[in-house]
Amino acid sequence: QVQLVESGGGLVQAGGSLRLSCAASGRSISSYAMGWFRQAPGKEREFVAAISGSAGYTYYVDSVKDRFAISRDNAKNTVYLQMNSLKPEDTAVYYCAAQRGYYNVPDGYNYWGQGTQVTVSS
């Protein structure tokens, strides 16, 4: 089993930055694909970014490309999401997720954190 705990959310002004962290426990996530999802009030959950286990391939939804960066530190069993140039439409609860399968297949994620709120004011 993999347990995931997100941190780093908060309130920030438009144009600002936040770095989300996802700390894993229970087992090493070095071979797991890791993803970040978000859900805004009244909207469907959105697959935002992902990173593969070993080669470090990445995926980003178009709306965050060139603004967000996903990374991982397998020694710390932690995944990060650096969010720059934040916009009010980035406001959502952000969830970290893990899976053994392909990083860019959102339906495959089966381990989830509890989420962290990100609010971007205009």
Buried (B, 14 or more C-beta within 10 A) or exposed (E): EBBBBBBBBEEBEEEBEBEBBBBBEEEEBEEBBBBBBBBBEEEEEBBBBBBBBEEEEBBBBEEBEEBBBBBBEBEEBBBBBBBBEBBEEBBBBBBBBBBEEBBBBBEBBEBBBEBBEBBBEE
